[in-house]
Amino acid sequence: MGANQLFTIPNLLSCLRLLISPVLVIAAWLNQAHLFVTLFIICLVTDALDGFFARRLKQTSELGAKLDSWGDLALFCTVPFGLWLLWPQLIRQELLFVIFALAALLTPLIAGLIKFRRITSYHTIGAKLSAVLLAAAIPLLLMGGPAWPFRLAVIVLLAAELEELMITFHLKKWQANIPSLGHLRKRANEKKR
C-alpha cells in the first residue's frame, strides 16, 4: 500500500479521533468540562466527515473502514468514562439507557471478534443514523436539555446494533461496509442466481 493510499483525508480523520479519544479522559479527569465537550464534538465531526470524504473522494478502503471502526471504538470506550467523571448525577439519572447503549455497542463487537477475530466495520445505515442522533442528543443533554432525544437515540442504536449482530451471524467471512441486512440478503440472492 502506497503512502498516497495510506495518508488519505478519511484515514487522517479517523486517526485524529483515535488520538483525541484518550485526551477526553484526561480532560474529564482534570474536570475540564468545556474542553471535554469541545473535543467530543470534534470527534463526532471527524466521524461524520471521514465516511463522507471516503465516498466523495473515492478513497474507501478496508484500512479506512478498520480505522473508522477503531476510532469509533476508542470514542465509545472513553466517552462514558469521561461523562461519569464530569456529570455523575446525569449518568445516574440515565443509567438504564447508558447501560443499554453500552451493551448494544459491545455485543456486536464481541460477536465479530469471536467469529472473525476482528472488529466489525459494517457502517450500516442504521448505525450512521444512530450516530447522528447520539451526536445531537448527548451535547443537548449535557447542556441541560431534555432526556428524550438521548433515549430515542439509544432505542435507534439498539435496533441498529441488533441488525449488525444479525449481519455477523449471516456472514461467512469478514466484510466491511454493508449498508444493511437487506443489502446483504439481496447480494446473497443475486449470487444464488
MARLUM-176837 format. One record per atom (N, C-alpha, C, O): residue in one letter; x, y, z. Coordinates in steps of 0.2 Angstrom, whole numbers, padded with zeros to 4 digits, always signed. Example, Ala and Ser with C-alpha at 12.3 -4.5 7.8 and 13.67 -1.06 7.14 Angstrom:
! residues 2
A+0066-0028+0039A+0062-0022+0039A+0066-0016+0039A+0071-0017+0042S+0064-0011+0035S+0068-0005+0036S+0064+0000+0039S+0067+0006+0040
END
This chain:
! residues 193
M+0004-0006+0000M+0000+0000+0000M+0004+0006+0000M+0009+0007+0004G+0003+0011-0005G+0007+0017-0005G+0005+0022+0000G+0000+0022+0003A+0010+0027+0000A+0009+0032+0005A+0002+0036+0003A-0001+0038+0008N+0001+0037-0003N-0005+0041-0005N-0011+0037-0004N-0016+0040-0003Q-0011+0030-0003Q-0017+0027-0001Q-0018+0026+0006Q-0023+0025+0009L-0012+0027+0010L-0012+0027+0017L-0014+0033+0020L-0018+0034+0025F-0011+0039+0018F-0012+0045+0021F-0018+0049+0017F-0017+0054+0014T-0024+0046+0017T-0030+0050+0014T-0033+0054+0019T-0032+0053+0025I-0037+0058+0017I-0041+0063+0021I-0045+0058+0026I-0045+0060+0032P-0049+0053+0024P-0053+0049+0028P-0049+0046+0034P-0051+0045+0039N-0043+0043+0031N-0039+0039+0036N-0036+0044+0042N-0036+0042+0047L-0034+0050+0039L-0032+0055+0044L-0037+0057+0049L-0036+0058+0055L-0043+0058+0047L-0049+0060+0051L-0050+0054+0056L-0051+0056+0062S-0050+0048+0054S-0051+0043+0059S-0045+0042+0064S-0046+0041+0070C-0039+0043+0062C-0033+0043+0066C-0034+0049+0071C-0032+0048+0077L-0036+0055+0069L-0037+0061+0073L-0042+0059+0079L-0041+0060+0085R-0047+0055+0077R-0052+0053+0083R-0049+0048+0087R-0050+0048+0093L-0044+0044+0085L-0040+0039+0089L-0036+0043+0094L-0035+0041+0099L-0033+0048+0091L-0028+0052+0095L-0032+0056+0101L-0029+0057+0106I-0038+0059+0099I-0041+0063+0103I-0045+0059+0109I-0045+0062+0115S-0047+0053+0108S-0051+0049+0112S-0048+0049+0119S-0051+0050+0124P-0041+0047+0120P-0038+0047+0127P-0038+0054+0130P-0038+0054+0136V-0037+0059+0126V-0037+0066+0129V-0044+0067+0132V-0044+0071+0137L-0049+0065+0129L-0055+0066+0133L-0055+0063+0140L-0058+0067+0144V-0052+0058+0141V-0052+0055+0148V-0048+0060+0152V-0049+0061+0158I-0042+0062+0150I-0038+0067+0153I-0042+0073+0155I-0041+0076+0160A-0045+0076+0150A-0049+0082+0151A-0054+0081+0156A-0055+0085+0161A-0058+0075+0156A-0063+0074+0161A-0059+0073+0168A-0062+0076+0173W-0054+0070+0168W-0050+0069+0175W-0048+0075+0178W-0048+0076+0184L-0046+0080+0173L-0044+0087+0176L-0050+0091+0177L-0050+0097+0178N-0056+0089+0176N-0063+0092+0177N-0063+0098+0172N-0066+0104+0174Q-0061+0097+0166Q-0062+0102+0161Q-0068+0100+0156Q-0067+0098+0151A-0073+0102+0159A-0080+0100+0155A-0080+0104+0148A-0082+0100+0143H-0078+0110+0148H-0078+0113+0141H-0074+0110+0136H-0075+0109+0130L-0068+0108+0138L-0063+0105+0134L-0065+0098+0132L-0065+0096+0126F-0068+0095+0137F-0071+0088+0135F-0076+0089+0130F-0076+0085+0125V-0081+0093+0131V-0087+0094+0126V-0084+0096+0119V-0086+0094+0114T-0079+0101+0119T-0076+0103+0113T-0073+0097+0109T-0074+0096+0103L-0069+0093+0113L-0065+0088+0109L-0070+0082+0107L-0069+0079+0102F-0075+0081+0111F-0081+0076+0109F-0084+0078+0103F-0085+0074+0099I-0086+0085+0102I-0089+0087+0096I-0084+0087+0090I-0086+0085+0085I-0078+0088+0091I-0073+0087+0086I-0073+0080+0084I-0073+0078+0078C-0073+0075+0088C-0073+0068+0087C-0079+0066+0083C-0079+0062+0078L-0085+0069+0085L-0091+0067+0081L-0091+0070+0074L-0093+0067+0070V-0088+0076+0073V-0087+0079+0067V-0083+0075+0062V-0084+0073+0057T-0077+0072+0065T-0072+0068+0061T-0076+0062+0059T-0075+0059+0054D-0080+0059+0064D-0084+0053+0062D-0088+0054+0057D-0089+0049+0052A-0092+0060+0056A-0096+0061+0051A-0093+0062+0044A-0095+0060+0039L-0087+0066+0045L-0084+0068+0039L-0079+0062+0036L-0078+0062+0029D-0077+0057+0040D-0072+0053+0037D-0076+0048+0031D-0073+0047+0026G-0082+0046+0033G-0085+0042+0028G-0088+0046+0022G-0088+0044+0016F-0090+0052+0023F-0092+0057+0018F-0086+0058+0013F-0087+0057+0007F-0080+0060+0016F-0074+0061+0011F-0072+0054+0008F-0070+0055+0002A-0072+0049+0011A-0070+0042+0008A-0075+0041+0002A-0072+0039-0003R-0081+0042+0002R-0085+0041-0003R-0085+0046-0009R-0084+0045-0015R-0084+0053-0006R-0084+0058-0011R-0077+0058-0015R-0077+0060-0021L-0072+0057-0012L-0065+0057-0015L-0063+0050-0017L-0058+0049-0020K-0068+0045-0017K-0067+0038-0019K-0060+0035-0016K-0056+0033-0019Q-0060+0036-0009Q-0054+0034-0005Q-0057+0029+0000Q-0054+0028+0005T-0062+0025-0002T-0064+0020+0003T-0059+0014+0002T-0056+0012-0003S-0058+0011+0008S-0053+0005+0008S-0054+0001+0014S-0058+0003+0019E-0052-0005+0014E-0053-0009+0020E-0049-0006+0026E-0052-0006+0032L-0043-0003+0025L-0039+0000+0030L-0044+0006+0033L-0044+0007+0039G-0047+0010+0029G-0051+0015+0031G-0057+0013+0035G-0058+0016+0040A-0060+0008+0033A-0065+0005+0037A-0063+0003+0044A-0067+0004+0049K-0057+0000+0044K-0055-0003+0050K-0053+0003+0055K-0054+0003+0061L-0049+0008+0052L-0048+0014+0056L-0054+0018+0059L-0054+0020+0064D-0059+0018+0054D-0065+0021+0057D-0068+0017+0063D-0070+0020+0067S-0068+0011+0062S-0071+0007+0067S-0067+0007+0074S-0070+0007+0079W-0060+0007+0073W-0056+0008+0079W-0057+0015+0082W-0057+0016+0088G-0058+0020+0078G-0059+0027+0081G-0066+0027+0084G-0066+0030+0090D-0071+0024+0081D-0077+0023+0085D-0077+0020+0091D-0079+0022+0097L-0073+0014+0091L-0072+0010+0097L-0069+0014+0103L-0070+0014+0109A-0063+0018+0101A-0060+0022+0106A-0064+0027+0109A-0064+0028+0115L-0068+0030+0105L-0073+0035+0107L-0078+0032+0112L-0080+0035+0117F-0081+0026+0110F-0086+0023+0114F-0083+0021+0121F-0087+0020+0126C-0077+0019+0121C-0074+0017+0127C-0072+0023+0132C-0072+0022+0138T-0070+0029+0129T-0068+0034+0133T-0074+0039+0135T-0074+0042+0140V-0079+0040+0131V-0084+0045+0132V-0088+0043+0138V-0089+0047+0143P-0090+0037+0139P-0094+0035+0145P-0090+0037+0152P-0093+0039+0156F-0084+0035+0152F-0080+0036+0157F-0079+0044+0159F-0080+0046+0165G-0078+0047+0154G-0077+0055+0154G-0084+0058+0157G-0084+0062+0161L-0089+0055+0154L-0096+0058+0156L-0097+0056+0164L-0100+0060+0167W-0095+0050+0166W-0096+0048+0173W-0092+0053+0177W-0094+0055+0183L-0086+0054+0175L-0082+0059+0179L-0085+0066+0180L-0084+0069+0185L-0087+0069+0174L-0089+0075+0174L-0097+0077+0176L-0098+0082+0179W-0101+0072+0174W-0108+0073+0176W-0111+0066+0179W-0115+0063+0176P-0108+0064+0185P-0111+0058+0188P-0118+0058+0189P-0121+0053+0189Q-0121+0063+0191Q-0128+0064+0193Q-0132+0062+0186Q-0137+0059+0186L-0130+0065+0181L-0134+0064+0174L-0133+0057+0172L-0138+0054+0170I-0127+0054+0173I-0126+0047+0171I-0131+0042+0176I-0134+0038+0173R-0131+0044+0182R-0136+0040+0187R-0143+0041+0184R-0147+0036+0184Q-0145+0047+0182Q-0152+0048+0180Q-0153+0044+0174Q-0159+0042+0173E-0148+0043+0169E-0150+0040+0163E-0146+0033+0163E-0145+0031+0157L-0145+0030+0169L-0141+0024+0169L-0143+0018+0165L-0140+0015+0161L-0150+0017+0165L-0153+0012+0161L-0151+0013+0154L-0150+0008+0150F-0152+0019+0151F-0151+0020+0144F-0144+0020+0142F-0142+0017+0137V-0139+0022+0147V-0132+0021+0146V-0130+0014+0146V-0126+0012+0142I-0133+0010+0150I-0131+0003+0150I-0134-0001+0144I-0130-0005+0141F-0140+0001+0142F-0142-0002+0135F-0138+0000+0129F-0136-0004+0125A-0136+0007+0129A-0131+0009+0124A-0125+0005+0124A-0122+0003+0119L-0122+0005+0130L-0115+0001+0130L-0116-0006+0128L-0112-0009+0125A-0121-0009+0131A-0122-0017+0129A-0124-0017+0121A-0121-0022+0118A-0127-0013+0119A-0129-0013+0111A-0122-0012+0107A-0122-0016+0102L-0118-0008+0110L-0112-0007+0106L-0107-0013+0107L-0103-0015+0102L-0107-0016+0113L-0102-0021+0114L-0104-0028+0111L-0099-0032+0109T-0110-0029+0111T-0112-0036+0109T-0110-0038+0102T-0107-0043+0101P-0112-0033+0097P-0110-0035+0090P-0102-0035+0090P-0099-0039+0086L-0099-0031+0093L-0091-0030+0093L-0089-0037+0096L-0084-0040+0092I-0091-0040+0101I-0089-0046+0104I-0090-0052+0099I-0086-0056+0098A-0096-0052+0096A-0098-0057+0091A-0094-0057+0085A-0092-0062+0083G-0092-0051+0083G-0087-0050+0077G-0080-0053+0079G-0077-0056+0075L-0078-0051+0085L-0071-0054+0087L-0071-0061+0088L-0066-0064+0086I-0077-0064+0091I-0077-0071+0091I-0077-0075+0084I-0074-0079+0083K-0082-0072+0080K-0082-0075+0074K-0077-0074+0069K-0074-0079+0065F-0074-0068+0068F-0070-0066+0063F-0063-0064+0066F-0058-0063+0062R-0062-0064+0072R-0056-0062+0076R-0054-0055+0074R-0048-0053+0074R-0059-0051+0072R-0058-0044+0071R-0064-0040+0072R-0069-0043+0072I-0064-0033+0073I-0070-0030+0075I-0073-0029+0068I-0070-0028+0063T-0080-0028+0069T-0084-0027+0063T-0083-0020+0060T-0082-0015+0064S-0084-0019+0054S-0084-0012+0051S-0089-0012+0046S-0088-0010+0040Y-0096-0013+0048Y-0101-0013+0043Y-0103-0006+0041Y-0105-0005+0035H-0103-0001+0045H-0105+0006+0044H-0112+0006+0041H-0113+0008+0035T-0117+0002+0044T-0124+0002+0041T-0127+0009+0042T-0125+0013+0045I-0133+0009+0038I-0137+0015+0038I-0140+0016+0045I-0140+0022+0047G-0142+0011+0048G-0144+0012+0055G-0139+0014+0060G-0141+0018+0064A-0133+0012+0059A-0128+0014+0064A-0126+0021+0062A-0125+0025+0067K-0126+0023+0056K-0125+0030+0054K-0130+0035+0057K-0129+0040+0060L-0137+0032+0057L-0142+0036+0059L-0142+0037+0067L-0143+0042+0070S-0140+0031+0070S-0140+0032+0077S-0134+0036+0080S-0134+0040+0085A-0129+0036+0076A-0123+0040+0077A-0125+0048+0077A-0123+0052+0081V-0129+0049+0072V-0131+0056+0071V-0135+0058+0076V-0135+0064+0079L-0140+0054+0078L-0145+0056+0084L-0141+0056+0090L-0143+0061+0094L-0136+0052+0092L-0132+0052+0098L-0128+0059+0098L-0127+0062+0103A-0125+0060+0092A-0121+0066+0092A-0125+0073+0093A-0122+0077+0096A-0131+0073+0091A-0136+0078+0093A-0138+0078+0100A-0138+0083+0104A-0140+0072+0102A-0143+0071+0109A-0139+0072+0115A-0141+0075+0120I-0133+0069+0114I-0128+0070+0120I-0126+0077+0122I-0127+0079+0128P-0124+0081+0117P-0122+0088+0119P-0128+0092+0122P-0128+0096+0126L-0134+0090+0119L-0140+0093+0121L-0142+0092+0128L-0143+0096+0132L-0141+0085+0130L-0142+0083+0137L-0137+0086+0142L-0139+0088+0147L-0131+0086+0139L-0125+0089+0144L-0127+0097+0145L-0125+0099+0150M-0130+0100+0140M-0131+0107+0141M-0138+0108+0145M-0140+0114+0146G-0141+0103+0148G-0147+0104+0152G-0153+0103+0148G-0159+0104+0151G-0153+0100+0142G-0159+0099+0138G-0162+0093+0140G-0161+0090+0145P-0168+0092+0137P-0172+0086+0139P-0168+0079+0137P-0164+0079+0133A-0171+0074+0141A-0168+0067+0140A-0171+0063+0135A-0167+0059+0132W-0177+0065+0132W-0180+0061+0127W-0176+0060+0121W-0176+0055+0118P-0172+0065+0118P-0169+0064+0112P-0163+0059+0113P-0162+0055+0109F-0160+0059+0119F-0155+0054+0120F-0158+0047+0121F-0155+0042+0118R-0164+0046+0124R-0167+0040+0125R-0169+0037+0118R-0169+0031+0117L-0172+0042+0114L-0174+0040+0107L-0168+0037+0103L-0168+0032+0100A-0162+0041+0104A-0156+0039+0100A-0154+0032+0102A-0151+0028+0098V-0154+0031+0109V-0152+0024+0111V-0157+0019+0109V-0154+0013+0107I-0163+0020+0108I-0168+0015+0105I-0166+0013+0098I-0166+0008+0096V-0164+0019+0094V-0162+0018+0087V-0156+0014+0087V-0154+0010+0083L-0151+0016+0092L-0145+0012+0092L-0146+0005+0093L-0143+0000+0090L-0150+0003+0098L-0152-0004+0099L-0154-0008+0093L-0152-0013+0092A-0158-0005+0089A-0161-0008+0083A-0155-0009+0078A-0154-0014+0075A-0151-0003+0077A-0145-0004+0073A-0140-0009+0075A-0138-0013+0070E-0139-0010+0081E-0134-0014+0083E-0137-0022+0083E-0133-0026+0082L-0143-0022+0084L-0146-0029+0083L-0145-0031+0075L-0144-0037+0074E-0146-0026+0071E-0145-0028+0064E-0138-0030+0063E-0137-0034+0059E-0133-0026+0066E-0126-0028+0065E-0125-0035+0067E-0121-0039+0064L-0128-0037+0073L-0127-0043+0076L-0130-0049+0071L-0127-0054+0070M-0136-0047+0068M-0138-0052+0063M-0134-0052+0057M-0133-0058+0054I-0131-0047+0055I-0126-0047+0049I-0120-0051+0050I-0118-0055+0046T-0118-0051+0056T-0112-0055+0058T-0114-0062+0058T-0110-0067+0056F-0120-0064+0060F-0122-0071+0060F-0123-0074+0053F-0122-0080+0052H-0125-0069+0048H-0126-0071+0042H-0120-0072+0037H-0120-0076+0033L-0115-0068+0039L-0109-0068+0035L-0105-0074+0036L-0104-0077+0042K-0102-0077+0031K-0097-0082+0031K-0090-0080+0033K-0086-0083+0036K-0088-0074+0030K-0082-0071+0031K-0082-0064+0032K-0087-0061+0030W-0077-0061+0035W-0077-0054+0037W-0078-0049+0030W-0075-0051+0025Q-0082-0044+0031Q-0083-0039+0026Q-0084-0033+0029Q-0087-0032+0034A-0082-0028+0025A-0083-0021+0028A-0089-0017+0023A-0090-0020+0018N-0091-0012+0026N-0096-0008+0023N-0102-0011+0020N-0103-0011+0014I-0106-0014+0024I-0113-0017+0022I-0118-0012+0024I-0119-0012+0030P-0122-0009+0020P-0127-0004+0021P-0132-0007+0026P-0135-0003+0030S-0134-0013+0025S-0140-0015+0029S-0140-0023+0028S-0137-0026+0024L-0144-0026+0033L-0146-0033+0032L-0149-0035+0025L-0148-0040+0022G-0154-0030+0023G-0157-0031+0017G-0152-0031+0011G-0153-0035+0006H-0147-0027+0011H-0142-0027+0006H-0138-0033+0006H-0137-0036+0000L-0137-0036+0012L-0133-0042+0012L-0137-0048+0009L-0135-0052+0006R-0144-0048+0011R-0148-0053+0008R-0149-0053+0001R-0149-0058-0003K-0149-0047-0002K-0150-0046-0009K-0144-0048-0012K-0145-0051-0018R-0138-0047-0010R-0132-0049-0013R-0132-0057-0013R-0130-0060-0018A-0134-0060-0007A-0134-0067-0007A-0139-0070-0012A-0137-0075-0015N-0144-0067-0013N-0149-0070-0018N-0146-0069-0025N-0148-0073-0029E-0143-0063-0026E-0140-0062-0033E-0135-0067-0034E-0134-0070-0040K-0131-0069-0029K-0126-0074-0030K-0128-0081-0032K-0126-0085-0035K-0134-0083-0029K-0138-0089-0030K-0140-0090-0037K-0140-0095-0039R-0142-0084-0040R-0145-0084-0046R-0139-0086-0051R-0141-0086-0057
END
